[in-house]
C-alpha cells in the first residue's frame, strides 16, 4: 500500500491512537480527515496537523454514519483509506454491577455494529479506487479477556472475526486491502481508568501501522500483542 498521496478518514481522530495515526500519516504526505464527537477537541487536534480537516459526528448513531458517509463520497471523493478507530469501553467487575448488559450493548454498538455499517456504506466507493484500504483498530483483548474489561474483549473479538471475513471476501480484489491493528495497553485518555499510564505511547501504534502499510502486512501487532504472532 502506498503511504503517501492518500486521503485518509480516521474515526476517533481527535485524541489518543487516532490522533497519533493522523499525525504520522499527515507528516508522510497524506490528506487527513478526522472525525470525533466533540467539535472543540477536533479543532484542537487540527492545530496539530497539516493538510487536515474535521467532520464532527457520533458514528455510534446510524443517522450520523449515513450523513458522514454521504459527505465523504460527495465532498471528498478522493478518500481511499478509512480507519475505524473510535471505540467504547467500560471498566468494571461483573460481581459489582447489575447492568453489564447495558454496558455491553454500548460497547458492541460502537466497536462492532457501527464499524460494519460504516464500512458497508463506504465499500462501493472504495471498490472504485485503484488502491484502497480499510484499517480496523482492534486490541490485544482479542486474544485474552480481562476481569476489569469483561465485555469489551468480546466486542473486539467480534471485530476481529468480521475483519478476517472481510479480508477473505476481498482477497482477490487486489485494489482493497484489509488491515487489523492490535494495540496493547496504550497511554491515552481512553485507557486512563484501566492503568493506561503504564501503557505504550500511542505513537508506537502509529509507527507500526505505517511500517505495515509499506510492507502490505495486514495483521499489525503492537508491543505485547506480538507474542501472539510468533
N, C-alpha and C positions, 0 to 999 in steps of 0.2 A: 504494500500500500504506500502510495506517495505520502510524504509527511509535510509537504508544503503546497500552497496553492489550493487548499481545500476550503470549503465553507462548512463550519462545524457548529452544530446546535448542541448545547450542553444543558441538561436539566439539573437543577440544584447547583447552578454555576456561580452563585454569589458568595460562596464561602467553602472552606474545607477542601475536600478532594476535588470537587467540581471546579473551584476557582484555581487550584494548583494546576489542573489539567489545562484550563483556559489560558493561564499564563504561559505554560510550556508551549502549547500549540500556537499561541499568538506570536511568541518570540521566534517560532520556526517559520513564520510567514504565512499563517493561515488566517482567514477571516473568522471571527468568533461571534456567535450569538448565544448569550447566556440567558437562562430562564430561572426564575425564582418567584416566591410568593410575595416577598416584601420589596416594594419599589425602592425604598431608601437603601437597603442593602445592595440591591442591584446597581444603583447609581454609584455607591461607594466602590463596588467591585470594578465598574467601568473605568474609574480613575486609575486603576492599577493595570489596565490592559491597553494595548494598541490595536487598532483596526477591529473594534468590537462594538456591538450594540446589545441591547437587552429587550426581552419580551417578558413582561410580567404575567404571571398566571399560576394557578394551582393545578398541576397535572393530575392530582388525585380526583379532580372533578371532571366528569365527562364533557360538560359544556366548554370548559377551558381547553381540554385536549383537542376538541374539534376546532375551536377558534384558533388555537396556536398552530395546529397542523395546516389549517387553511391559510393563515398568514404566511407561513413559511413557503408554501407552494406558490402562492400568488405574488408575494412581495420579495421573496428571497429564493427564487427557483434554482439558484446555484448551489443550494445546500446539498451536500453529498455524504456527510457523516452526521449521525445522531449518536449522542452519548447519553444513555439512560442512567443517570446518576442519582437523581432525587430519591430519598428514602425516608422511612419512618421506623423507629424502634422504641420500645418501652422496656425499661429495666425494672424488674420486679420478681418476686418469688411466687410461684404457684400456690404455695401454702399460705400466702398472706394477702391474696386478692380474691374477690368474688366476681370480677369482671374480666377475666382473662380472655373470654371470647370477644368482648368488645375491643380490647387492645389488639387482639389477633386480626380482627376484621379490618381495622385501620391499617395495620402493617401489611396485610395481604393485598388490600386495595392499592396502596401506594407502591409497594415493592414488586407486585406481580401483575395484577389485573390491569392497572393503568399502563404498565410497560407494554403488555400485549396489545392493548387497544391503540396506544400512540404509535407503536411500531407498525401496526396494521394500517393505520391511516397514512403513514409515510412510505410504506413499501412500494406501492405502484410508482411513486415519484422517484425513489432511489433506483428502481429497476431500469429506468431510462438512462441512468448515468453510465458513462464509460467506466468509472471507478467509484465505488461507494462502500460505506461500511456502517454497520450497526455495532455499537460497543456497549455492552451491559456491564455495569459495575455490581458484582455480586459480593462475596465475602468469604473469609476463611470459615465462617459459620456454616457454609455448605457442607463441610466435612465433619463438623463436630458441634453438638449442641452445648449450650451453657445455661446453668440453672438461673442466672440472673437475666438472661435473654431467652426465656423459654419458648416464645412463639416466633421471634424474629428469624431464627435459624431456618425454620420451616419455610418461611417466605422466600429466603434466598436459595434454599434447595429447590423450591418450585421454579424460581427464576433460572437456575442452572439447567434444570431439565428442559425448560422451554427454549433456552439459548442453544442447547445441543440439538434439539429438534429443528430449530430454525437454521442452524448451520448445515445439518443434513439436507434440509429442503433446498438450500441454495448452493450446495457444494459444486454443482455442475454449472451454475450461473457465475462464471468467473468474475463478473463485474461487482458482485456484492459479497463482501467479506464480513463474517460474524465473529466478533471478539468477546471474550469474557475476562474481566479483571477480578482478581481475588485478593482484596486488601485484608491484612490482619488488623489488629487494633491500631488505629491511626489517631494522632493527637489533633483532634478537631473539636469544635464546639458540639458537634453531633454526638461524639462519644464521651463527652466530659463526665456524664453520670455513671459511666462504667470504667473509670480509670483511664480515660483517654490520654491523660498527661504522661502516661508511661508508654504510649504508642509511638510508632514511627512518624516522621514528618509527612504531611500529605504530598510534599514534593517528590518523595520517593516513589509514590504511586504513579505520579505523572511521568517521571523518568522511565519507569519500567514500561509504561504504556507506549511511549514514543519509540523505545527500542523494539518493542513487539511489532509496532506498525511497520518499522523499517524492515523487519525480518519476516513479515507475514506469519507471525506466531500468534495463533488465535486464542490459546489459553495463556493468560498473563498472571502467573502467581507473583505475589509480592511478599518480601520478608518471610515470616514464619509459614506462609502458605506454600512456599517452595518445597517443604518436606513432603507434601502430598503429590509431588510431580517428579519424584526421583525414579 
